[in-house]
Amino acid sequence: GHRWHLPADDDDALAKLDHKRLRYVFREFDKSRPVSELCEEAAGAFDDGELAAPNKNGLYVMGRSMCLELIDPFGDALVLGDANLTFSLQLSEHRRSLHHTGRTVATTFEKLDTLRERYKEIDETIKILAGLGCDVLHNVDCTRLAVDPRFQGMEEKFGAVYYNFPHAGVVPGFFDGHPFVRWRHANLMHLFFRALRAFVKPGGCIKVASNSSATGVRFSDIISGAGNSEYVHAETFPFLEWTLARYGRSYGDRRDQYKRPEDGDVYNAQRANSDMVYCFTYKPSGSPPPPVLISYPPTKDELFTSNEGRAGRLPPGAVQRRKKVDELYDLFLSYVKGIHIG
């Protein structure tokens, strides 16, 4: 109801439909006829025998189908930003158990040498993935797939795409939500969804896992980034209910050399209960999408005159302060140019 901006009465009517009738309404609704009319018409909808649990509550069944990861068995699947590749391993085993014929492509942002420093088990994980028919690619920037020659020929191949807990990286001296650095996280989502357009099959499913209280990549960045590139929000469900949730989580940075999120109380049960999986369906209209919504970094003068970050703790006229500002500004420019720093 929220997606279609329906009144409360229509929303309540949809919530009472069984799976068969709800699927019918979802398929036929185009705003040309009232929902109440479609609900009555759905009572005579034909059941071809292939729909799972047709007489069960529609919202429950459709929500569970997302959690159970019943994806296109013939389409390829793409995993982005999988630091230690344990999510890709779980997905590949899941697809093997369901006899999927589509391949899985697992990617990491870091280079293999960096992964070997952080994860002593990484070579063995890659070996197992190869045995499951999974292709592994390193040093992949999810915002620049179109200019990555390894993705040539993969246009409209992926029926499912996954990006778990996206993050644009830490800038020393600033917390994730600080306005001087948060633009990077918002840009990450907008550029990610736009880059995917050439590679996802129409009707393909995209899942992004993130904490609902995250201050870096916020849920609003995910929702708006998807909508701006013609991905329709299909469902949001708790991460812990996902059949793929129990993989080996990692920080995705240097901390992984000596600890993992589950080793301490930093990532506690309360925060885990706020993790969500945001699900989208790619529905291109055939017309060019609106321009990507890009945010820009603060100017060098704004950085120099502020008291924020490490530079802000140095004396206003100090040479060291100017040097720190120059370094930070150069870092920001690298992000704008698409040169991402791990």
C-alpha positions as a printed NumPy array, in Angstrom:
array([[  0.   ,   0.   ,   0.   ],
       [  2.816,   2.414,   0.819],
       [  4.438,   1.859,  -2.596],
       [  1.215,   2.686,  -4.449],
       [  0.125,   5.444,  -2.001],
       [ -3.118,   3.599,  -1.254],
       [ -5.65 ,   4.628,   1.387],
       [ -5.866,   2.621,   4.6  ],
       [ -8.981,   0.692,   3.469],
       [ -7.204,  -0.639,   0.369],
       [ -4.134,  -1.471,   2.411],
       [ -6.252,  -3.49 ,   4.863],
       [ -7.982,  -5.292,   1.996],
       [ -4.649,  -6.377,   0.516],
       [ -3.455,  -7.636,   3.896],
       [ -6.433, -10.04 ,   4.058],
       [ -5.881, -11.649,   0.645],
       [ -4.453, -15.122,   0.248],
       [ -1.302, -15.656,  -1.759],
       [ -3.04 , -16.476,  -5.029],
       [ -5.277, -13.409,  -4.98 ],
       [ -2.544, -11.05 ,  -3.761],
       [ -0.258, -12.158,  -6.593],
       [ -3.088, -11.477,  -9.031],
       [ -3.626,  -7.951,  -7.721],
       [  0.11 ,  -7.222,  -7.802],
       [  0.288,  -8.416, -11.403],
       [ -2.779,  -6.531, -12.664],
       [ -2.684,  -3.263, -10.719],
       [ -1.725,  -0.295, -12.893],
       [ -3.757,   2.464, -11.152],
       [ -6.376,   2.39 , -13.907],
       [ -8.838,   0.432, -11.756],
       [ -9.59 ,   0.552,  -8.032],
       [ -7.968,  -2.03 ,  -5.768],
       [-11.374,  -3.151,  -4.477],
       [-12.405,  -4.161,  -7.995],
       [ -9.213,  -6.154,  -8.521],
       [ -9.645,  -7.898,  -5.157],
       [-13.12 ,  -9.107,  -6.196],
       [-11.845, -10.144,  -9.611],
       [ -8.951, -12.054,  -8.009],
       [-11.393, -14.446,  -6.34 ],
       [-11.769, -16.185,  -9.703],
       [ -8.062, -16.174, -10.515],
       [ -6.805, -19.391, -12.096],
       [ -4.403, -21.503, -10.03 ],
       [ -1.951, -23.274, -12.344],
       [ -0.661, -25.433,  -9.507],
       [  2.834, -23.898,  -9.566],
       [  2.24 , -21.156,  -6.996],
       [  3.533, -22.03 ,  -3.53 ],
       [  0.92 , -22.069,  -0.713],
       [ -1.8  , -20.346,  -2.788],
       [ -4.357, -20.352,   0.053],
       [ -2.07 , -19.054,   2.807],
       [ -1.924, -15.391,   3.815],
       [ -0.39 , -13.531,   0.892],
       [  1.768, -11.067,   2.826],
       [  3.24 , -13.837,   4.957],
       [  4.049, -16.127,   2.028],
       [  5.545, -13.37 ,  -0.113],
       [  7.643, -12.151,   2.792],
       [  8.891, -15.648,   3.56 ],
       [  9.79 , -16.271,  -0.079],
       [ 12.23 , -13.372,   0.18 ],
       [ 13.746, -14.775,   3.392],
       [ 14.073, -18.276,   1.912],
       [ 16.019, -16.952,  -1.084],
       [ 13.906, -18.59 ,  -3.787],
       [ 15.611, -16.763,  -6.632],
       [ 15.772, -17.346, -10.383],
       [ 17.471, -20.758, -10.76 ],
       [ 18.619, -20.035, -14.313],
       [ 19.879, -16.463, -13.885],
       [ 23.361, -15.623, -12.661],
       [ 23.871, -14.173,  -9.173],
       [ 26.32 , -11.379,  -8.281],
       [ 27.769, -10.698,  -4.821],
       [ 29.5  ,  -7.346,  -4.313],
       [ 31.87 ,  -6.25 ,  -1.559],
       [ 32.152,  -9.676,   0.107],
       [ 35.272,  -9.105,   2.216],
       [ 36.08 , -12.68 ,   3.313],
       [ 33.819, -14.392,   0.725],
       [ 31.883, -16.362,   3.347],
       [ 28.542, -14.941,   2.187],
       [ 29.332, -15.994,  -1.391],
       [ 30.2  , -19.449,  -0.065],
       [ 26.857, -19.735,   1.717],
       [ 24.96 , -18.505,  -1.353],
       [ 26.808, -20.931,  -3.643],
       [ 26.039, -23.873,  -1.344],
       [ 22.406, -22.77 ,  -1.146],
       [ 22.111, -22.609,  -4.933],
       [ 23.855, -25.98 ,  -5.321],
       [ 21.356, -27.564,  -2.896],
       [ 18.473, -26.218,  -5.015],
       [ 20.113, -27.463,  -8.258],
       [ 20.376, -24.002,  -9.766],
       [ 22.056, -23.883, -13.159],
       [ 22.879, -20.158, -13.094],
       [ 26.409, -19.309, -12.042],
       [ 27.469, -17.162,  -9.08 ],
       [ 30.009, -14.35 ,  -9.39 ],
       [ 31.615, -13.339,  -6.086],
       [ 33.581, -10.098,  -5.831],
       [ 35.747,  -8.347,  -3.276],
       [ 36.671,  -4.674,  -3.147],
       [ 40.211,  -5.43 ,  -1.989],
       [ 43.015,  -7.071,  -3.929],
       [ 43.902, -10.689,  -3.183],
       [ 47.188,  -9.788,  -1.458],
       [ 45.321,  -7.581,   1.007],
       [ 42.776, -10.329,   1.666],
       [ 45.553, -12.797,   2.434],
       [ 46.893, -10.417,   5.089],
       [ 43.479, -10.158,   6.749],
       [ 41.994, -13.64 ,   6.29 ],
       [ 44.356, -16.591,   6.595],
       [ 41.6  , -18.883,   5.284],
       [ 40.905, -16.915,   2.107],
       [ 42.756, -19.224,  -0.325],
       [ 40.888, -22.256,   0.981],
       [ 37.579, -20.379,   0.7  ],
       [ 38.344, -19.463,  -2.919],
       [ 39.212, -23.095,  -3.653],
       [ 35.871, -24.285,  -2.246],
       [ 34.011, -21.629,  -4.235],
       [ 35.714, -22.778,  -7.43 ],
       [ 34.551, -26.32 ,  -6.686],
       [ 30.996, -25.   ,  -6.444],
       [ 31.296, -23.359,  -9.856],
       [ 31.593, -19.831,  -8.465],
       [ 33.739, -17.23 , -10.227],
       [ 35.744, -14.975,  -7.889],
       [ 36.885, -11.481,  -8.909],
       [ 38.99 ,  -9.122,  -6.786],
       [ 39.509,  -5.35 ,  -6.796],
       [ 35.94 ,  -4.734,  -8.016],
       [ 34.383,  -1.295,  -7.462],
       [ 30.608,  -1.747,  -7.486],
       [ 30.101,   1.834,  -8.699],
       [ 32.248,   1.319, -11.803],
       [ 31.129,  -2.019, -13.239],
       [ 30.513,  -0.531, -16.686],
       [ 34.194,   0.385, -17.1  ],
       [ 35.521,  -2.891, -15.664],
       [ 36.53 ,  -5.038, -18.672],
       [ 35.882,  -8.233, -16.695],
       [ 32.155,  -7.457, -16.774],
       [ 31.95 ,  -7.091, -20.54 ],
       [ 29.501,  -9.645, -21.881],
       [ 27.605,  -9.858, -18.57 ],
       [ 24.941,  -7.339, -19.554],
       [ 21.441,  -8.365, -18.354],
       [ 22.807, -11.648, -16.988],
       [ 22.133, -11.281, -13.274],
       [ 18.812, -12.324, -11.811],
       [ 19.958, -11.631,  -8.239],
       [ 22.466,  -9.15 ,  -6.779],
       [ 23.648,  -8.871,  -3.159],
       [ 25.487,  -6.116,  -1.304],
       [ 25.747,  -6.627,   2.443],
       [ 26.454,  -3.754,   4.837],
       [ 27.831,  -1.232,   2.337],
       [ 30.233,   1.36 ,   3.674],
       [ 32.332,   3.993,   1.913],
       [ 35.258,   3.654,   4.32 ],
       [ 36.41 ,   5.462,   7.443],
       [ 37.914,   8.969,   7.321],
       [ 40.119,   9.405,  10.421],
       [ 38.866,  12.151,  12.711],
       [ 35.221,  11.981,  11.592],
       [ 32.289,   9.79 ,  12.569],
       [ 30.237,   8.263,   9.742],
       [ 27.331,  10.688,  10.037],
       [ 29.42 ,  13.867,  10.001],
       [ 28.271,  16.128,   7.131],
       [ 31.869,  16.543,   5.935],
       [ 32.112,  12.824,   5.106],
       [ 28.588,  11.395,   4.946],
       [ 28.138,  12.467,   1.302],
       [ 30.434,   9.565,   0.358],
       [ 27.997,   7.003,   1.765],
       [ 25.008,   8.551,  -0.004],
       [ 26.913,   8.646,  -3.298],
       [ 27.915,   5.006,  -2.884],
       [ 24.288,   3.881,  -2.97 ],
       [ 23.196,   6.124,  -5.819],
       [ 26.17 ,   5.132,  -7.971],
       [ 25.835,   1.44 ,  -7.047],
       [ 22.233,   1.174,  -8.204],
       [ 22.915,   3.165, -11.368],
       [ 25.941,   1.01 , -12.265],
       [ 23.855,  -2.159, -11.931],
       [ 21.274,  -1.144, -14.529],
       [ 23.225,  -2.564, -17.456],
       [ 23.843,  -5.915, -15.769],
       [ 20.565,  -6.856, -14.032],
       [ 17.827,  -8.678, -15.903],
       [ 14.458,  -6.864, -15.948],
       [ 12.576,  -8.317, -13.   ],
       [ 15.832,  -9.181, -11.249],
       [ 16.108,  -9.014,  -7.462],
       [ 18.58 ,  -6.796,  -5.581],
       [ 19.133,  -7.219,  -1.844],
       [ 21.059,  -4.75 ,   0.319],
       [ 21.598,  -5.597,   3.988],
       [ 22.214,  -2.731,   6.402],
       [ 21.512,  -1.686,   9.961],
       [ 18.341,   0.388,  10.172],
       [ 20.114,   2.816,  12.527],
       [ 23.308,   3.15 ,  10.483],
       [ 24.625,   6.711,  10.263],
       [ 26.886,   6.101,   7.254],
       [ 24.851,   4.375,   4.561],
       [ 21.369,   5.116,   5.847],
       [ 18.19 ,   3.288,   4.892],
       [ 17.057,   6.471,   3.155],
       [ 20.16 ,   6.347,   0.917],
       [ 19.329,   2.772,  -0.073],
       [ 15.657,   3.486,  -0.771],
       [ 16.246,   6.73 ,  -2.691],
       [ 19.228,   5.376,  -4.62 ],
       [ 17.184,   2.389,  -5.76 ],
       [ 14.117,   4.418,  -6.691],
       [ 16.143,   6.914,  -8.695],
       [ 17.406,   4.087, -10.935],
       [ 14.041,   2.284, -11.384],
       [ 14.303,  -0.402,  -8.733],
       [ 10.963,  -0.945,  -7.008],
       [ 11.041,  -1.596,  -3.271],
       [  9.508,  -5.037,  -2.817],
       [ 10.121,  -5.964,   0.827],
       [ 12.15 ,  -5.228,   3.951],
       [ 12.632,  -8.02 ,   6.461],
       [ 14.87 ,  -8.631,   9.518],
       [ 18.339,  -9.845,   8.605],
       [ 18.253, -12.594,  11.242],
       [ 15.251, -14.188,   9.51 ],
       [ 17.222, -14.559,   6.27 ],
       [ 18.274, -18.066,   5.323],
       [ 21.667, -16.611,   4.282],
       [ 22.231, -14.61 ,   7.471],
       [ 24.609, -16.959,   9.262],
       [ 27.837, -16.405,   7.425],
       [ 31.171, -15.228,   8.842],
       [ 30.696, -11.501,   9.276],
       [ 33.748,  -9.246,   9.017],
       [ 34.597,  -5.565,   9.341],
       [ 35.987,  -5.409,   5.818],
       [ 39.06 ,  -3.409,   6.907],
       [ 42.35 ,  -3.763,   8.787],
       [ 40.597,  -4.763,  12.016],
       [ 39.874,  -8.189,  10.527],
       [ 43.53 ,  -9.15 ,  11.029],
       [ 43.021,  -9.428,  14.793],
       [ 39.271,  -9.543,  15.498],
       [ 35.832, -10.054,  13.939],
       [ 32.473,  -8.432,  14.822],
       [ 31.231, -11.464,  16.762],
       [ 34.398, -11.611,  18.918],
       [ 33.428,  -8.742,  21.21 ],
       [ 30.56 ,  -6.611,  22.392],
       [ 30.893,  -3.952,  19.669],
       [ 28.398,  -5.773,  17.499],
       [ 25.925,  -6.923,  20.129],
       [ 22.583,  -8.688,  19.936],
       [ 20.612,  -5.463,  20.212],
       [ 22.266,  -4.013,  17.131],
       [ 21.943,  -7.322,  15.267],
       [ 18.186,  -7.144,  15.77 ],
       [ 18.207,  -3.826,  13.891],
       [ 19.878,  -5.307,  10.808],
       [ 17.504,  -5.373,   7.837],
       [ 17.499,  -6.71 ,   4.285],
       [ 16.089,  -4.235,   1.753],
       [ 14.744,  -6.004,  -1.345],
       [ 14.149,  -4.42 ,  -4.743],
       [ 12.939,  -5.521,  -8.168],
       [ 14.401,  -3.984, -11.287],
       [ 11.593,  -2.614, -13.448],
       [ 13.029,  -0.4  , -16.206],
       [ 10.486,   1.834, -17.941],
       [ 12.345,   1.939, -21.254],
       [ 12.921,   5.685, -20.887],
       [ 16.192,   7.251, -19.672],
       [ 16.274,   7.464, -15.855],
       [ 16.701,  10.811, -14.098],
       [ 20.27 ,  12.017, -13.447],
       [ 22.12 ,  10.383, -10.583],
       [ 21.79 ,  12.364,  -7.355],
       [ 25.385,  13.163,  -6.447],
       [ 26.526,  15.027,  -3.341],
       [ 29.801,  16.941,  -3.319],
       [ 32.467,  17.299,  -0.616],
       [ 33.109,  20.496,   1.364],
       [ 35.462,  23.022,  -0.203],
       [ 39.065,  23.383,   0.904],
       [ 38.244,  26.737,   2.526],
       [ 35.402,  25.168,   4.503],
       [ 37.751,  22.463,   5.757],
       [ 40.467,  24.975,   6.661],
       [ 38.233,  27.357,   8.615],
       [ 36.355,  24.65 ,  10.521],
       [ 37.374,  23.085,  13.811],
       [ 36.348,  19.584,  12.726],
       [ 38.496,  16.494,  12.316],
       [ 42.204,  16.135,  12.941],
       [ 43.053,  19.332,  11.063],
       [ 40.627,  21.278,  13.227],
       [ 42.625,  20.398,  16.352],
       [ 45.731,  22.105,  14.976],
       [ 46.438,  25.874,  15.398],
       [ 44.492,  27.96 ,  12.79 ],
       [ 47.58 ,  29.344,  11.061],
       [ 49.81 ,  26.298,  11.377],
       [ 51.512,  24.832,   8.339],
       [ 50.529,  21.405,   9.649],
       [ 46.879,  22.425,   9.525],
       [ 47.135,  23.394,   5.855],
       [ 48.937,  20.121,   5.121],
       [ 46.214,  18.063,   6.828],
       [ 43.496,  19.953,   4.951],
       [ 45.285,  19.359,   1.639],
       [ 45.56 ,  15.627,   2.377],
       [ 41.893,  15.376,   3.309],
       [ 40.78 ,  17.346,   0.264],
       [ 42.888,  15.169,  -2.038],
       [ 41.265,  12.107,  -0.468],
       [ 37.806,  13.544,  -1.12 ],
       [ 38.722,  14.324,  -4.73 ],
       [ 39.828,  10.717,  -5.214],
       [ 36.361,   9.554,  -4.186],
       [ 34.677,  11.995,  -6.553],
       [ 36.884,  10.726,  -9.398],
       [ 35.962,   7.114,  -8.584],
       [ 39.325,   6.178,  -7.048],
       [ 38.141,   4.462,  -3.891],
       [ 40.511,   4.025,  -0.994],
       [ 40.267,   0.761,   1.007]])
